[in-house]
């Protein structure tokens, strides 16, 4: 998932003014919704858990949280954010979408 442009941010704020205050971006919300363990399982299923573990032990990552590692890892290679965005969305339990994301999706769908 890519960083939202200003126009997209404005549209989201029209539907839920507080949504973007809780999340750095949609990728952050997906990681929060699934939890780091589930995101790591998605990475493992893609055969990239070794690359992720090597990334985690780099000195620049030392003081960051696992959530921050996950967000940054997905942005380290071209196309990875889009690919993982799709995979993380597919991994969501549609019956248990976090309230902020569910409300936003409902409003965007006009429900």
Phi, psi and omega per residue, in radians:
X1 nan 2.470 -3.094
X2 -1.712 2.857 3.060
X3 -1.097 2.454 -3.121
X4 -1.319 2.434 3.045
X5 -1.415 2.970 -3.059
X6 -1.042 -0.715 3.132
X7 -1.073 -0.738 3.116
X8 -1.148 -0.717 3.106
X9 -1.049 -0.732 3.132
X10 -1.107 -0.725 3.117
X11 -1.094 -0.754 3.137
X12 -1.140 -0.742 3.138
X13 -1.086 -0.546 3.096
X14 -1.090 -0.629 -3.090
X15 -1.545 -0.596 -3.135
X16 -2.676 1.602 -3.046
X17 -1.012 -0.453 -3.073
X18 -1.645 -0.132 -3.031
X19 -1.007 -0.880 -3.061
X20 -1.283 -0.230 3.060
X21 -1.271 -0.412 -3.107
X22 -1.571 -0.292 -3.027
X23 -2.307 2.456 3.044
X24 -1.168 -0.661 3.124
X25 -2.900 -3.131 -3.117
X26 -1.144 -0.566 3.088
X27 -1.050 -0.753 3.105
X28 -1.043 -0.748 3.137
X29 -1.137 -0.675 3.120
X30 -1.144 -0.725 3.113
X31 -1.114 -0.747 3.113
X32 -1.119 -0.713 -3.110
X33 -1.141 -0.738 -3.098
X34 -1.467 -0.580 -3.019
X35 1.579 2.588 -3.061
X36 -1.046 -0.628 -3.115
X37 -1.101 -0.769 3.140
X38 -1.168 -0.647 3.111
X39 -1.148 -0.714 3.088
X40 -1.095 -0.602 3.082
X41 -1.131 -0.677 3.090
X42 -1.114 -0.752 3.113
X43 -1.090 -0.737 3.122
X44 -1.100 -0.729 3.140
X45 -1.106 -0.446 3.108
X46 -1.521 0.004 3.112
X47 1.352 0.349 -3.075
X48 -2.003 0.243 -3.100
X49 -1.149 -0.606 3.085
X50 -1.086 -0.772 3.105
X51 -1.117 -0.678 3.115
X52 -1.130 -0.781 3.133
X53 -1.098 -0.694 3.083
X54 -1.121 -0.689 3.099
X55 -1.071 -0.745 -3.090
X56 -1.066 -0.538 -3.070
X57 -1.603 0.052 3.066
X58 -1.158 2.478 -3.090
X59 -0.923 -0.657 -3.123
X60 -1.142 -0.338 -3.103
X61 -1.684 -0.068 -2.978
X62 -0.923 -0.790 -3.036
X63 -1.665 0.071 -3.088
X64 -1.575 2.714 3.106
X65 -1.323 2.893 3.086
X66 -1.071 -0.702 3.100
X67 -1.018 -0.757 3.116
X68 -1.140 -0.663 3.072
X69 -1.045 -0.804 -3.105
X70 -1.074 -0.819 3.135
X71 -1.053 -0.814 -3.089
X72 -1.195 -0.704 3.132
X73 -1.003 -0.728 -3.106
X74 -1.174 -0.316 3.138
X75 -1.744 0.119 -3.051
X76 -1.549 -0.142 -3.135
X77 -2.422 2.413 -3.126
X78 -0.978 2.302 3.096
X79 1.506 -0.197 -3.065
X80 -1.216 -0.668 3.138
X81 -1.093 -0.767 3.141
X82 -1.123 -0.811 -3.121
X83 -1.074 -0.859 -3.116
X84 -1.244 -0.517 3.054
X85 -1.005 -0.786 3.117
X86 -1.141 -0.773 -3.122
X87 -1.160 -0.709 3.133
X88 -1.195 -0.678 3.092
X89 -1.092 -0.704 3.124
X90 -1.176 -0.492 -3.117
X91 -1.403 -0.248 -3.140
X92 -1.145 2.426 3.002
X93 -1.427 1.880 -3.047
X94 -1.113 -0.312 3.069
X95 -1.495 -0.072 -3.076
X96 -2.416 0.740 3.093
X97 -1.286 2.369 3.131
X98 -0.965 2.515 -3.066
X99 -0.889 -0.825 -3.124
X100 -1.054 -0.726 -3.135
X101 -1.237 -0.712 3.114
X102 -1.079 -0.790 3.129
X103 -1.087 -0.761 3.139
X104 -1.103 -0.806 3.141
X105 -1.093 -0.690 3.098
X106 -1.105 -0.771 3.135
X107 -1.142 -0.706 3.124
X108 -1.165 -0.531 3.129
X109 -1.451 -0.078 3.116
X110 1.374 0.405 3.133
X111 -1.626 nan nan
